[in-house]
Amino acid sequence: MDIEEIRGDLLERFPQWSNRIRMMRFMPSDKAHPVDNDGSSIFYNDPLLSRYSRESRLFYMAQQLVHIQLAHKARRGEREARLWKRASDAVVNSMLRDEGFQLPQDVTLLREAGSESAEKMYEVLYALGDNEAAAEQEMEEVTAKEKPPLSKKAGDESGTKSIEIDDPGLARAVAGLAEMLEPSLQLDFDWFPGSTIRDGMLRYDFRTYPVSQAEILLDTSASVDADLLRYFVRGVKALLREDAVVRVGCFDTKFYGFQDVFTEEDIENLQFHGSGGTDFTVAINAFTGDAENQIIFTDGYAPMPEQGCNCVWVVYGSMAIHPIGGRVIYAKHSEEREKHEIDFLIT
């Protein structure tokens, strides 16, 4: 199966996620039926998936891409894995059907999935238990004949619309960051050890090096899921140039140093430290001043620092903050506000 062909099809259907799709790892696995994901990479069963049409293969890959974008793996928590997969699949399937994707013949939709979150669909399925007869009454078989795909030309935005999705608010917050980030990548110069020796001395070369384009500080004082933190870093990285230098650091009452992020593998290998209180003065003093973009990801539960900082505060939760300087984006998530809107552009 031609993975680059699939990648190209996804880029055409989801141009707003182009950086993320280019970074995406597609891994063959005989355990996938026919596709799965681990929160960052897509796994596919080549022999099984090759039996489907190109449009059906695209649907299954798009399904996993949306799962990753909505952090469904991180949001499962202690829920039963099989039932959570069924609930979250139903919600994503409904979204893709509404956006004009042609569903494979073996894909089934839950009747209520078009208007409920994955968490709510899980509750519905959990209440039904093992009663397959009752479950069948909740299900609606959907075929390509019942709902044909939209016929739109590439680049046509006339059908662009906002749809409600069951994300934890971070998708919207990351989208809001796009208007606040500086796009350029600066270069600096310094002396570096060279590869030659002259008169018994190691020669040094005067070379350029990339200055960090973004520094992200993660408030790890609260019990924020590690996958959710990676989801946020991944989203910010996707907004920048592919060669952007991103540095990620953790803080509570101490700063635990920066880790450089260039690739998806670097994001997966991020180490998260801290679990104590929160000191925002420590955080803003940790910024080096080299980065064009400075971002703090926090729940906001601590006194604001007395000194100003020209950074972007992304607040995950319902705490209102009023820092001196900078801008604030809220990624609120509560039972009263489970759904948020982001734009899907399907070409």
N, C-alpha and C positions, 0 to 999 in steps of 0.2 A: 504494500500500500504506500502511496506517495504522500508522505507527511508534509512535504513542502507545498504540495497542491492543497492539502487541507489547511495549512497555515495561510496560504494565499486567499482561500475562500473565506476564512475567518476575518482576515484583514479587510476584505471587501465588504463583509456584512457588519463588522464592528470597527470602523475606522477610528472611533474615539478611543479605542483600547489598543492602538497599533503598537506602542512600545511594549505593553504587557504581552501581547501575542508574539512579538518577535523574541522576547525573553523566555517564553514558555517552553518547558521541556516536555516532550512527548516520549513516553517510555513504553516499550512493548512489555506485556505481562500476560501470562496464561491464566492469571487469577481474575482478570477483568472480564465482565460479562455484559456487554462487550467493552464497556469503558468504565473508568473510575478515576478518582483523583485523591491526592493526599493533602489538599489545601494549597498546593503550589504547582504540582506537576500533574499532567494528564497521563493516565495509563490506558493502554488499549490492547485488546486481544486481536492480533492481526488476522489469524485464520477466521475468527468469527465476524469481525468487522468487514472483512473483504467480501463477504457474502451479500452485503447491503449495497444499494445504489449510492452514487456519489452524494446525492441530496440527503439520504438517510445518514451516511457517514458524517456529513457536515452537521446534521442535527445533533448527533450524539456528542461530537466534539464541542459544539456550541453549548450544549447542556452542561458539560463539565466546566467550560470556561465561565459560565454564569454562576455555577456553584462556587467556584473559586473566588469570583468577584464579590459574592455575597457572604463569603466566609462561613459557609454552611458547616464545614468540618469543625471549625472552632466553636460554632454556636450549638453543636449537639450536646455538649456538656455530659451529663450522666444519663441522657436518654438512650433507650435501646437502639442499637445501631441499625438493625434491619428496618425497624418501623420509622426511624428518622429518615433513612434513605428514601423510603417510599413516600413520606410526606414531602420532603424537600424536592424530590424528583417531580412530584405532581404539580407543585407550585411553579417550578422552572419550565416544565412541559407546557403548562397553560400560558405562561409568558411568551414562550417561543412560538406557540401556535397563534397567539394573538398578533405577533409581529410578522406573521406570514411564512413561517417555516413549515415545510411539509413534514408531517410526523410519520415515522415508520409505522407499518401496519401493526407491529407488536407493542406499540406504546399506548398506554391507557391513561386517561385523565380522571382525577377525582372531581366529582360534580362541583364541589365548593372551592376547588383550588384556585379559581380565578379571582376570588375575592378575599381569601384568607392568607395569613402568614404561614410559614412552615411550622412554627410553634403551634399555631391553632390547628393546622391539619394533623399534626402529631396527636393532639388531644382527641380529635375526632376518631382517628384510627385506633388510638389506645382504648377509647370507650367501646369501640366495636369489638375489640379483642380478636378472638379466633373465629368469630361468627362470619364465615365466608358468604353466607346467603345475604346477611345484612350488608356486608361490604359491597356485594354486587349491586345492591340497590343504590349505593352512593356513587357508582362508577358510570362513566359515559364513554363508550367506545368512539374514538374519533379517527376517521380515515382521511386521506388526502381528498377524496371525492366530496366529503362533507364540507371541507373548508379549504379551498385552493389557495396556494401561496399568492402573495401580492406580486403584481408585475410592475416593477419599478426599475428604471434605468439607473446605472451607477452614477452617483453624484446628485440624484434627485432628492431634495430634502422636503418636497411638498407633503410627504406623508409622515414627517417626523412628529412625534407626539410624546407627551409625558405619560408614563404609566406607573402605577404604584407597585413597589416591590417590597419584599419583607427583609430588608437589610437592616443591620444594626445602627444605621446612621452614618457610618464611616464613609460609605460610597458618596454620600452627599457632601460630607465635609471635605473629602479629598478633591471632589469636583470643584468645590469652592476655592480650594487652594490654588487651582490652576491660574486664576486671575491675579494672584498675589505673588507668584514666584518670578524671580528674575531669570530670563531665558539664557543669558550669555554665559560662556565658560571662560573665566579669566585664566591667564598664565602668569607665572612668576618665574624668576631666574635665581639660580644659586650654583655654588660649586659642588660637584659630585666626584667621588673617586673614579679615576679613569681606569683604563685597561693596560696602560703601558708604564714602564719605569724608566726614568731618565736621571742619570748621574746618581743612581742608587736610591732615588726618591720616586714614590708613586705619584704619577701626574694626576692632576685634577682637571676636570672639564667644566666649563661654564655652560649649563644647559637649562632649558625651560622645564617646568613641571606644572601640572595642573593644580590650581587652587581649589579647595573643596567648594563645590557649588551649593551644597546644602548640608547643614548640620541639624540633626534631629535628636532632641533629648526626650527620653521616655521616662515618665514618672512611674517607677516600679514599686512605689510604696504600697499601692493597693494590689489586690489579687486579680490583676488583669491577665487573661489567658495569653500565653506566649504566641499562639497562632494568630490571635487578634492583633498583637503588636507587630508581628511579621506582615500581616495583611496591610496595616497602615504604612509601614516602611515600603512595602512593595508598591502601594498605590502612589506614594510620593515619588518614588524612583521612576515610575512609569510616566510621570508628568514631565520629567526632565529629559535632556538629550541622552542618547544611549551611552555616550562616553562620559557622562557626568560623574563627578566624584561626590559620593554621599557618605557622610560620617554619622554614625549612630552611637549615642551614649545613654547610659542609664543613670538615674539619680533617685535618691530618697533624701536623707540628710547628708549624704555624701555623693560625690560624683565618681563613677567607676571607670572613666576613661572612654575614648572613642574607638569604634571599630569601623573600618573602611568597608564600603559596600560598592562593588562594581557589577556583580552578576547575581543571578538567582541563587546560585550555590552559596554566595556570601550571606544572603538573607536567611537561607536555611540554617547556616552555621552561626547565626548571631547568638551570643550568650547574654542572658538577662540576669542582672544582679540587683539585689536590694529588696527590702521588705519592711523597712522601718517607717519613721515619720516622713514628712515632706518639708523641704526647705528650698523655696524658689530662688532665694538669693544664691544658694549653691549652684542652682541650674544656670541662671543667667551669667554667672561668673565663669561657667565652664565653656561658654562660647569663645572660640579663638579669635574671632574678628576677621578671619580669612574668608568665611563662607558668605556668599551673596544672599543665601536664604537661611534663616534661623527659625526653627520650629520647635515648640514644646508641646508634647502630647501628655495630657494630665486629666485627672478627675476634678481638679480645682480645689480640693479640700485642704487648704493651708492658707495662712496670711499672705497677701501679695507683698512682693519686695518693695522697699521704699525707693530704690533706684529704678530708673526707667530702662527699658530694653526694646529695641526695634525688632521684635520678633513676632511670629504668628503663634498664637495660643490656640490649640485644638483641644476643646474640652469634651471629654467623653462622659456624659452623665447630665444631671440636671442642675449642677451647681453653677450659679452666675458669678463671674469674676470681673474685676475692674482693675486691670494692671495699669501701671504708668507707662505709656507708650505701647507701641505694637498694636496688633489687631487680634480679634477673638472670633473663632468659628466654633459653633456648638454642634456636637454630634449626639443629640439627645436620644436616649433609648429608655422607654418605660412601657409598662403595660398599657398606659393610656395612649401612647403614640408609637405603635409598633411598625407602622408603614411610612415609608418616605418615598419621594418621587425623584427619579433621575431620568435623564433623557436617553432613549435608545434610538440610534440612527441606523436604520436598516436600509441598505441600498440594494 
